[in-house]
Amino acid sequence: MNGHESSRTEGTGTTGKRSARRLRTAVALGVAAGLGCAALTAVPAGAADPTVKVQYRQSSTGSDQAEPWFKVVNTSGSSVALTGVKVRYYFRAEAGASYTFACSWAVKGCANITGTFGTLAHPTATADRYLEIGFTAGAGSLAAGADTGDLQLRFHRSNWAALNQSDDYSFGPAQTTYGDWTRATATVGGTTVWGTAPAGNDPGGPTNPPTDPPTDPPTGGAALFDDFNYTSYTDPAIGTHGWNVRSNAGGPGVPGAAWAADNVTFAKEGTNSVMNLETSTAGTAATTEQTEVLTKATKFRNGTYAARVRFTDTPRSGPDGDRLVQTFFTINDLKAPMADDYAEYDFEYLPNGGWGEPSNILYTTSWETYRPDPWEAVNQHSESRTSYAGWHDLVVTIDNTAITYYVDGQPFGTHDARYLPERPMSINFNQWLIDLAGQTSTTPRSYDQKVDYVLHVKDQVLTPAQVNAKVAAYRAAGRTFEDTVPASQ
């Protein structure tokens, strides 16, 4: 396994990785400054020329299980990676029911098909839940005009009790052969490109994430929850709620680049307020602006950390190719080279590669310690070399035995007890450029990383489903912020 170097400025500040075979760019010193109606909503005009479309047939009208079968068809002129495609089937759940997904057969292989259940933010008379179908990297890509072939899917109540399909939004009892079906939706890279969702439930927005099995989270426990419901980076509530929007100089990233507080913005997407971190460059250090938001307090240790984050593969405009790092992580300060009480736990997405990687890759890394010069690192990491453009649910749990990472409800990596934290940490989001060598053009371009919410529950290990239930409960109660985590642990 390759080692990766951690690069940061400020004791509670930023993080990054380097290949152990490469030179470290910068380590800074110092301390950080400082959740309806029955009407339907059509796909936006921008999706009128879809990248993919969904064909559907029902294979069962019975009462023991639903059998929605699909084909995904590439209607564009270029190849589409299936890892970026999500299909949603909407239905009305039976009271108190939980559901189990199964793939009976698929041309692409059932091992390459995923199915998760979610709860709609805006229930209607015919839909309050959805089944979301996704693809692993093993499903490959669709050439222009090609389709996936049969996806013979089914789901049933977990206790095999009777279910009623007649009131399900996406169910088509007369659809016994494949045909275009707009009552199922498709997204590519998190953007809705096909179908009509029940009103107010655009799958391309930061809707409530999957929640099955509907296990209630543990009660009690100190927690930090923030829905990022702010007006701008100057909103006094940001500081009152314990956040620092970085503006001080230093690494990681391009030496001499600025950390631009005014590039951190807030806006409504659907019913949720979303924080956006914009990083921009015109190919020189002087034109490079990076972004970071971090907690002022270093008080978070064992428990569950979660965030819903939208990664980006391409800039808003201008040339692509910059070696970008988009992150969600926890960290404390390195008191001395190879100090054994250092701790850091990262989700880091590189849309254009870097650190020796030629293209997009997602890392999760658990750190014991490191030395900046000469470089030496003690860490454990997991990775996936595929596109993660779009919204993703990121969860990491830390107890007394292991560190476990999840992406979209699925285990991503488990790291052993050698990397458990000895001291509390801060919680951080940042977006920065490894260097300027990935794209040398002087044409301006900017990249966005969005954050829907962040949650930490002290000393409790929650499943991803329990995380989603807890977030849904905050939003149902109209609570946009809570911090009951004590200052010292």
C-alpha positions in Angstrom: 0.0 0.0 0.0 1.3 3.4 -0.8 1.7 5.9 2.0 0.1 9.3 1.8 1.4 12.4 3.3 -0.8 14.7 5.4 -0.4 18.4 4.7 -2.0 21.1 6.8 -1.8 24.6 8.1 -3.0 25.4 11.5 -3.5 23.0 14.3 -7.1 22.6 13.6 -6.9 23.3 9.9 -6.5 21.7 6.6 -5.5 18.3 5.4 -4.3 16.5 2.3 -2.3 13.5 1.1 0.8 13.0 -0.9 2.2 9.8 -2.4 5.1 8.7 -0.2 7.2 8.6 -3.4 6.7 12.3 -3.9 7.9 15.5 -2.3 5.7 17.2 0.2 4.6 20.7 -1.0 3.8 22.5 2.2 3.3 22.2 5.9 2.2 25.4 7.6 2.7 26.2 11.3 0.7 28.0 13.8 -2.9 27.9 15.2 -6.1 28.3 13.2 -7.4 31.9 13.1 -9.4 32.1 14.6 -35.2 18.4 5.6 -46.9 17.6 0.0 -48.9 17.8 -2.4 -50.1 15.4 -5.1 -49.1 17.7 -8.0 -46.1 16.6 -10.1 -42.9 18.4 -10.9 -41.5 18.0 -14.4 -37.8 17.7 -15.2 -36.2 21.1 -15.7 -35.7 22.5 -19.2 -32.0 21.9 -18.9 -32.7 18.2 -18.8 -34.8 18.2 -22.0 -32.0 16.3 -23.9 -31.4 13.5 -21.5 -28.2 11.6 -21.2 -30.1 8.4 -20.3 -33.7 7.3 -20.3 -35.4 4.6 -18.3 -37.5 1.7 -19.7 -39.7 -0.3 -17.4 -42.0 -3.3 -17.2 -43.7 -4.8 -14.2 -43.2 -8.5 -13.7 -45.6 -9.0 -10.7 -49.0 -7.5 -9.7 -49.1 -9.7 -6.6 -49.2 -8.8 -3.0 -46.1 -10.5 -1.7 -43.4 -8.5 -3.6 -43.0 -5.8 -6.2 -41.0 -6.6 -9.3 -39.9 -3.5 -11.2 -37.7 -4.5 -14.1 -35.6 -1.8 -15.9 -33.4 -1.0 -18.8 -31.2 2.1 -18.8 -30.6 3.5 -22.3 -27.9 5.9 -23.2 -29.5 8.5 -25.4 -26.5 10.8 -25.7 -23.7 10.7 -28.2 -20.9 9.6 -25.9 -20.2 6.9 -23.4 -21.8 7.1 -19.9 -20.1 5.5 -16.9 -22.8 3.6 -15.0 -21.3 4.4 -11.6 -22.7 7.9 -12.0 -26.3 6.7 -12.9 -29.1 6.4 -10.3 -32.7 5.2 -11.0 -35.5 5.8 -8.5 -38.8 3.9 -8.3 -41.4 5.7 -6.1 -44.0 3.9 -3.9 -46.3 4.3 -1.0 -45.1 2.3 2.0 -47.3 0.2 4.3 -47.5 1.7 7.8 -44.5 0.8 9.8 -43.0 -1.4 7.1 -39.4 -2.0 6.3 -38.3 -3.4 2.9 -35.7 -5.7 1.5 -34.2 -5.3 -2.0 -33.1 -8.2 -4.3 -31.7 -8.6 -7.8 -33.0 -11.8 -9.5 -31.0 -11.4 -12.7 -29.2 -8.7 -14.6 -27.2 -8.6 -17.8 -24.7 -6.5 -16.0 -24.5 -9.0 -13.1 -26.5 -8.7 -9.9 -23.2 -8.2 -8.0 -22.8 -4.9 -9.9 -26.4 -3.6 -9.0 -27.2 -1.9 -5.7 -30.5 -1.0 -4.2 -31.2 1.3 -1.3 -34.5 2.7 0.1 -35.1 6.3 1.0 -37.8 8.5 2.5 -39.2 11.4 0.5 -38.9 14.8 2.0 -42.3 15.7 0.6 -44.7 12.7 0.8 -47.7 12.5 -1.6 -50.8 10.3 -1.7 -48.9 7.8 -3.9 -45.3 8.1 -2.7 -43.5 8.5 0.5 -40.6 6.1 -0.2 -38.3 5.2 -3.1 -36.0 2.4 -4.2 -32.8 3.8 -5.7 -30.9 1.6 -8.1 -27.2 2.2 -8.6 -24.2 0.5 -10.2 -20.8 -0.5 -9.1 -17.6 0.1 -11.2 -18.0 -3.5 -12.4 -21.0 -2.6 -14.4 -18.8 -0.6 -16.7 -20.1 2.0 -19.2 -22.8 2.4 -21.8 -21.7 3.3 -25.3 -23.9 5.8 -27.2 -27.2 4.2 -28.0 -26.6 1.2 -25.8 -28.7 -0.1 -22.9 -28.0 -2.1 -19.8 -30.2 -5.1 -20.8 -32.6 -6.5 -18.3 -32.3 -5.4 -14.6 -34.8 -8.0 -13.1 -35.3 -6.5 -9.7 -37.7 -7.0 -6.8 -38.4 -5.9 -3.3 -40.7 -7.1 -0.4 -41.5 -6.2 3.1 -38.8 -7.5 5.4 -41.2 -9.8 7.2 -42.9 -10.9 4.0 -46.2 -9.4 5.0 -48.6 -8.3 2.2 -48.0 -5.1 0.3 -50.3 -3.1 -1.9 -48.8 -1.9 -5.2 -52.0 -0.2 -6.5 -51.3 3.1 -4.7 -47.6 3.2 -5.8 -46.6 6.2 -7.9 -44.2 4.3 -10.2 -46.2 1.1 -10.6 -47.6 0.4 -14.0 -50.0 -2.6 -13.9 -50.5 -2.5 -17.7 -46.8 -2.2 -18.5 -46.1 -5.8 -19.3 -43.4 -5.1 -21.9 -40.5 -2.7 -21.8 -41.3 0.9 -22.7 -40.2 4.4 -21.8 -41.3 5.2 -18.2 -41.3 8.7 -16.9 -42.7 7.8 -13.5 -39.2 6.5 -12.7 -36.4 9.1 -12.6 -32.7 8.9 -13.5 -29.8 11.1 -12.5 -26.3 11.2 -14.0 -23.7 12.6 -11.7 -26.4 13.8 -9.3 -28.3 15.8 -12.0 -31.8 14.8 -13.0 -31.9 13.8 -16.7 -35.1 11.7 -17.0 -38.5 11.3 -15.5 -41.0 13.1 -13.3 -40.7 12.8 -9.6 -43.5 13.3 -7.1 -43.8 17.0 -6.4 -41.0 18.6 -4.5 -38.8 15.5 -4.6 -36.2 16.1 -7.3 -33.7 13.3 -7.0 -31.0 15.7 -8.2 -31.4 17.8 -5.1 -30.1 17.2 -1.6 -33.2 15.2 -0.5 -33.4 13.0 2.5 -30.9 10.1 2.0 -31.7 6.4 2.3 -33.1 5.3 5.6 -33.8 1.5 5.5 -33.8 -0.4 7.7 -35.9 2.2 9.7 -34.0 1.6 12.9 -34.3 4.4 15.3 -31.0 5.9 16.4 -30.0 5.6 20.1 -31.6 8.3 22.2 -29.7 10.8 24.2 -26.0 11.5 23.6 -24.2 14.8 23.0 -24.4 15.9 19.4 -23.4 18.5 16.8 -25.8 19.0 14.0 -25.7 21.9 11.5 -28.0 22.3 8.4 -25.8 25.2 7.2 -28.8 27.6 7.2 -26.8 30.8 6.9 -27.1 33.9 4.8 -23.4 34.4 3.9 -19.9 33.9 5.2 -20.3 37.1 7.3 -23.4 35.8 9.1 -22.7 36.2 12.8 -24.4 32.9 13.5 -21.5 31.1 11.8 -19.1 32.2 14.5 -21.7 31.8 17.3 -22.2 28.2 16.2 -18.5 27.5 16.4 -17.3 27.7 12.8 -14.3 29.4 11.3 -14.4 30.4 7.6 -10.7 30.4 6.8 -9.0 33.4 5.4 -5.4 33.0 6.8 -2.5 32.0 4.6 -0.7 28.8 4.3 -0.9 25.2 3.0 -1.9 22.8 1.9 -2.0 23.3 -1.8 -0.5 25.8 -4.1 2.1 27.9 -2.3 1.0 31.5 -2.3 -2.7 30.8 -2.9 -5.3 32.6 -0.9 -8.0 31.1 1.3 -11.0 33.1 0.3 -13.8 33.4 2.9 -16.1 35.2 0.4 -16.0 32.0 -1.8 -18.0 30.2 0.9 -21.7 30.8 0.1 -25.1 29.5 1.2 -28.3 29.0 -0.9 -31.5 27.0 -0.9 -31.6 23.9 -3.0 -35.1 22.5 -2.8 -36.1 22.8 0.8 -32.6 22.5 2.2 -29.9 25.2 2.7 -26.6 24.1 1.2 -23.1 25.4 1.8 -20.9 25.8 -1.3 -17.1 25.9 -1.2 -15.8 27.4 -4.5 -12.2 27.0 -5.5 -10.9 28.9 -8.5 -7.7 29.5 -10.5 -6.4 31.1 -13.7 -3.3 28.9 -13.6 -1.1 31.0 -11.3 -0.6 31.1 -7.5 -1.8 34.7 -7.4 -5.1 33.8 -9.1 -5.7 30.7 -7.0 -8.4 30.9 -4.3 -9.1 27.9 -2.1 -11.8 27.4 0.6 -12.1 25.9 4.0 -14.7 25.8 6.8 -13.7 24.2 10.2 -14.8 24.1 13.8 -13.0 26.4 16.1 -13.2 23.8 18.9 -11.0 20.7 19.0 -13.5 18.7 21.1 -14.6 15.7 18.9 -13.3 12.2 19.4 -15.1 8.8 19.5 -18.6 8.4 18.0 -20.2 9.0 14.6 -19.3 11.7 12.0 -21.6 12.2 9.0 -22.1 14.7 6.1 -23.9 14.8 2.8 -21.5 16.2 0.3 -21.7 16.9 -3.5 -18.4 16.3 -5.3 -17.7 17.8 -8.7 -15.7 16.3 -11.6 -15.7 19.4 -13.8 -15.4 23.1 -13.4 -18.4 25.5 -13.9 -16.7 26.8 -17.1 -13.3 26.9 -18.6 -10.7 24.1 -19.0 -10.8 21.0 -16.9 -7.9 19.0 -15.5 -6.9 20.7 -12.2 -5.6 18.4 -9.5 -8.3 19.2 -7.0 -9.0 17.8 -3.5 -12.5 17.9 -2.1 -12.8 16.8 1.5 -14.6 16.0 4.8 -12.3 15.2 7.6 -11.4 15.4 11.3 -8.0 16.3 12.6 -5.9 17.5 15.5 -2.4 19.1 15.5 0.9 17.4 15.1 2.8 18.4 18.2 6.1 17.0 17.0 7.3 14.9 14.1 6.0 11.3 14.6 4.1 12.3 17.7 1.9 9.3 18.6 -1.1 11.4 19.8 -1.8 12.8 16.4 -5.1 11.8 14.7 -6.8 12.5 11.4 -9.7 10.7 9.5 -10.3 11.7 5.9 -12.7 11.5 3.0 -10.7 13.0 0.1 -12.0 13.0 -3.5 -9.6 13.7 -6.4 -11.8 14.3 -9.5 -8.8 14.6 -11.8 -6.2 12.5 -10.0 -3.0 13.6 -8.4 -0.5 12.1 -5.9 0.5 9.7 -8.7 -3.1 8.8 -9.7 -4.1 9.5 -13.3 -7.8 10.0 -12.8 -10.6 10.2 -10.3 -10.2 8.4 -7.0 -11.8 8.6 -3.5 -9.6 8.0 -0.5 -10.5 7.3 3.1 -7.4 7.5 5.4 -6.8 7.0 9.1 -3.7 8.5 10.5 -1.5 7.6 13.4 1.3 10.1 12.7 3.8 11.5 10.2 7.0 13.3 9.8 7.2 16.1 7.3 11.0 16.1 6.6 12.2 13.6 5.7 8.8 12.3 4.8 7.5 9.3 6.9 3.9 8.4 7.4 2.0 5.9 9.5 -1.6 5.4 8.2 -4.1 3.1 6.7 -6.2 3.9 3.7 -8.9 2.5 1.4 -9.7 3.8 -2.1 -12.0 3.5 -5.1 -11.0 4.5 -8.6 -14.2 5.8 -10.1 -16.2 9.0 -10.4 -18.0 10.1 -7.3 -19.5 13.2 -8.9 -22.9 14.0 -7.3 -24.4 13.9 -3.8 -23.0 11.3 -1.4 -23.7 10.3 2.2 -20.3 10.1 4.0 -20.1 8.4 7.5 -17.2 7.4 9.6 -17.6 5.8 13.0 -14.9 5.5 15.7 -15.2 3.3 18.8 -12.6 1.6 20.9 -11.9 -1.1 18.4 -11.9 0.3 14.8 -12.6 3.1 12.4 -15.2 2.3 9.8 -16.0 4.4 6.7 -19.3 4.3 4.7 -20.3 5.8 1.4 -24.0 6.0 0.5 -24.8 3.4 3.2 -22.3 0.9 2.0 -19.0 -0.1 3.9 -16.0 1.6 2.2 -13.2 0.6 4.5 -12.4 -0.5 8.1 -9.2 0.5 9.7 -7.8 -1.1 12.8 -7.2 0.0 16.4 -3.7 1.2 15.8 -5.2 4.4 14.3 -7.7 5.3 17.1 -7.5 8.9 18.3 -5.7 9.7 21.6 -6.9 13.3 21.6 -10.0 15.3 20.4 -10.2 16.8 16.9 -11.9 19.5 14.9 -14.3 18.9 12.0 -13.4 20.3 8.6 -14.4 20.7 5.0 -12.1 22.1 2.4 -11.4 22.2 -1.4 -7.9 23.0 -2.7 -5.5 22.4 -5.5 -2.5 20.0 -5.1 -0.5 22.0 -7.7 -1.0 23.9 -11.0 0.5 21.1 -13.2 -2.7 19.3 -14.0 -4.0 22.2 -16.2 -1.6 24.9 -17.2 -4.1 27.2 -19.0 -4.5 30.7 -17.8 -8.2 30.7 -18.6 -10.2 31.2 -15.3 -12.1 28.2 -14.0 -13.8 27.4 -10.7 -15.0 24.2 -9.0 -17.8 23.7 -6.4 -18.0 21.4 -3.5 -21.4 21.5 -1.7 -22.3 20.4 1.8 -25.9 19.7 2.9 -25.4 19.0 6.6 -22.9 17.7 9.2 -23.6 15.5 12.2 -21.5 14.2 15.0 -22.9 12.1 17.8 -20.5 11.6 20.7 -19.6 8.1 21.9 -22.3 6.4 19.8 -21.8 4.2 16.8 -24.7 4.8 14.4 -25.5 2.9 11.3 -25.9 5.0 8.1 -29.6 4.4 8.4 -29.6 5.7 11.9 -27.7 8.7 10.8 -30.3 9.4 8.2 -33.2 8.9 10.7 -31.5 11.4 13.1 -31.0 14.0 10.4 -34.7 13.6 9.3 -35.8 14.0 12.9 -33.9 17.3 13.3 -35.5 18.6 10.1 -39.0 17.4 11.0 -38.6 19.4 14.2 -37.4 22.5 12.3 -34.1 22.4 14.1 -31.2 23.7 12.0 -28.5 23.7 14.6 -27.5 21.9 17.8 -24.3 21.6 19.7 -24.3 19.8 23.0 -20.9 18.3 22.8 -18.9 19.4 25.8 -15.9 21.5 25.4 -13.5 19.0 26.9 -13.5 15.2 26.7 
